Amino acid sequence: MKYFLLAAFVLAFTVQVSAQNEKKNPTFEEVISLRSVGAVVMSPSGELVAFTQQTSDWKDNRFDTEIWIVKNGSEPFQITNNPGNSSFAPTFSPDGKWLAFLADKGNKTQVYAMRLNGGESIPLTEEDDGVSAFQWHPGGKRIIFTKREKDDPSKKKIESRYGAFFLDDIDYSLTHIWEIPFDPDQPNPSELPCYETADSLKTANGCISKAKPKRLTEGDFNVNGFKVSPDGKKIAFNHQPNPLINSFAKSDISILDLESGQSQILVQNPSADSFQDWSPDSKQLLYTSYVDDTVSNFYTNSKIFVIDVGSKNSRQIASNLDENPSGLTWNPKGIYGLFWQKTQRHLYRIEPKDGTFTILKGFPEMVTGVSFSQTGEKLAVNARNGNQLNEIWVSNVQKPAAKKVTNLTKQIENWKVSQSEVVVWRSKDGALIEGVLHKPLDYDPTKKYPLMVVIHGGPTGIDTPSPVPGYVYPIVQWLNKGCLVLQPNYRGSAGYGEAFRSLNVENLGVGDAWDVLSGVDNLSASNLIDTTRMGVMGWSQGGYISAFLTTNTDRFKAVSVGAGISNWMTYYVNTDIHPFTIQYLKANPWDNEEIYRKTSPMTNIKNAKTPTLIQHGEFDQRVPIPNAYELLQGLRDQNVPAELVVYKGFGHGITKPKERLAATWHNWQWFAKYVWGEEVELPTGESK
């Protein structure tokens, strides 16, 4: 009997190895070209689900987004095809007969609508500066939208004489709310005779009358979010003094009465207030706020409140939920929202009356987006488990059992991908740290592997198990080359509560480095890695931590710094988010130069020994490029091998496929040279 079992085991192992050998190591282009789902919206009846899907257009060097539909769980089908541009923000009409969306069809972004029983999409707006957001009025005969105000005409006259210039933090245009009528019974353009006039819009198949927009809000403020009440009588909207990013902390909530046209402030705390949703009876608002916290809202929790619109009495709910909420919505079945729970993200239901909460079971462990039917009885989510790509799922609320209606994961069924697991260790100061350890499919526990450490940004980002992790780091290909990859959720990461997110306050870089190095020590103590062949990298805050490591330790053979901070003083005076530095370091550099020195990679530049690749966008405003040049020159002055790659035309992220491919290759070359001792040439020729 024991020989039979042994033979069966050997056969099963042989079949498994054979299946693994048949799988392919994907190319960088194939990883970048993976189709992915984004926004998900359920129709009022719950019969239809619209979602966006992104593809890579290598010819035009862009990522394209188009809208797809699922009807009663049937096979998804594409309903937009906007060559050269994208279609996004799908929204069903209240009667479920139309789908409106935003598209940039060769001009500015406008609102389009199409009948769901067939026909061409028609433009509903024709705004010179485009539309930023929109919503159907519950009556179905109006579209409410926001748009940026036109520039002052005198600006062109000044420019014609004095040339182009702008005043920092002063020259901007405000965004306000408008409405435009919509006829839900209008025929398709192809059914109309085309009598083109000044008041008509020419479409591919005919003409439609051009409706005239009406402005709804006035004032010296910037609208950055809104929603019409379910009864159609009011609009709640977020506003802040100007559109500048740092003004978010001064955002308030007002109510506009559509009948009188008058608006009044409803919530006005010293710190950021953010409207979330109306109650189903239109009598209360759900909102989040930092209340009077103006000094730590980058890393503390926002609080959830319900306010009565008439009396203005408010109350906090779900105060024991120790994470920042997202996607909060209120329907007849309750309040729902997404909350991190370590490396998982769950959909919670909150009881409006007493704030008690529960996790909705029956869904994948990582929920990215959610949408409900009008009654709240059905829902659709964008979600995945740790071994999947994101998919669209539908379910009933009362008996949750999510059904998958897309199959994006099929793209990788023949690939050699990551085996991911969550690992835990103690940092230098005793803090408990988690991370995601990626292993190759043919992992051999008797071997010691080279290690790549990939650090997420934020710092309030988070890494989770995934079969194809990456961005500009070829993680899957490194695994298949024969190494392990660790993604540490260092102090400050989301998912572990407010206290954990606060652990790197006045300790940036220092505590983060403890967490990374102790994670390496943990793997070494378990005899998993070859500590003579290790590399570390990251983008944004991950780039900063990588820069800190390159000047404070020589344990790694190579480092890659992506859009990273090299000197907090340089960063503070250049970035577009000055409060970030003050909140984390608790001072500006003139009041406490020492904390800026303690946490800056440049402080210990003379200790640097590790070959370092620096990657940066040419027009990065979040982490301006002087940080890259400062680190580069400092490393060169110490005779440390260093290269800087500047990606032309980009800001903080690499948002086009060809440059993302280039950044991936640059990392592959750098670590091949310094970790594996291999010289790799950058391939020439067209991407496929």
Secondary structure, DSSP 8 states (H G I E B T S, - for coil): -HHHHHHHHHHHHHHHHHHHHHSB---HHHHHT--EEEEEEE-TTSSEEEEEEEEEETTTTEEEEEEEEEETT---EE----TTS-EEEEEE-TTSSEEEEEE-SSSS-EEEEEETTS---EE----TT--SEEEE-TTSSEEEEEEE----THHHHHHHHH-S---TTT----EEEEEEE--TT---GGGS-----TTEEE-SS-EEE----EE---SSSEEEEEEE-TTSSEEEEEEESSS-GGGGGG-EEEEEETTT--EEEEE--SS-EEEEEE-TTSSEEEEEE-TT--SSTTTS--EEEEEETTT--EEEE-TT--S--EEEEEETTEEEEEEEETTEEEEEEE-TTT--EEE--SS-SEEEEEEE-TTSSEEEEEEE-TTS--EEEEEESSS---EE---GGGGGTTB---EEEEEEEE-TTS-EEEEEEEE-TT--TTS-EEEEEEE-STTT------SS--SSS-HHHHHHHH-EEEEEE-TT-TTS-HHHHTTTTT-TTHHHHHHHHHHHHHHHHTT-EEEEEEEEEEETHHHHHHHHHHHH----SEEEEES--S-HHHHHHH-S-HHHHHHHHSS-TTT-HHHHHHT-GGGGGGG--S-EEEEEETT-SSS-THHHHHHHHHHHHTT--EEEEEETT--SS--SHHHHHHHHHHHHHHHHHHTS--------S---
